[in-house]
Every structure is written in structure tokens, then in C-alpha cells.
């Protein structure tokens, strides 16, 4: 896949990964908290690879590993609230964790009383 890719530079911002006037995002950037970090410390530059003939995906290089990033919108001028998305995702993770703990406790409690 790299053989038909063009190397370039992308900017990590609070709105996403800006590359060729488009915003992209990937699981790695979200889980690593890049967008919140960009809000705190400012934008920074990363290496990116444009896949020839495609604008819907790019490859980004982070910690020596390539990650597939997907386009978020068609123009950089459109506003994308990734911090809100990340906050909502964290709330869902906490709710899921609580539900798992409740299930585990109820199973343990049920075994103790039988």
C-alpha cells in the first residue's frame, strides 16, 4: 500500500488531523488524546502518507507504526467537535464498566447465597 502513497506533513489540531485541506481522524489519535492535547499545548506536525487517488483515507506515522485515518468532512472550514465526541465516548466507556462491575458483583453475591 505504501508504494502508491505520497509522503507529506499533517497538523494535529483540536478539530482533527489536517492534511491537504481536509480533516482526518483515527482510533489511535482518539485513544491517545491527541485532540485534547492539541487544545492544551497547541498543534503539532506529524508525518502522513496520501494514498494515490484517494482522499477518504491517509496513513499517519505515530510511534513507528502506520495508522489508517479516515476523512471527517469534505472541507477544513467545516467545524468538527472532536473533543465533544471524545467526552461522549469516555462517558459510554464508564457506563459500560459500571454495568460490567454490577454483573460481576451480582454473580458473586448469588454464588455466596446458594
Secondary structure by P-SEA (a helix, b strand, c coil): cccccccccccccccccccccbbbbcaaaaaaaaaaaaaacccbbbbbbbccccccbbbbbcccbbbbbbbccccccccccaaaaaaaaaaaaaaaaaaaaaaaaaaaaaaaac
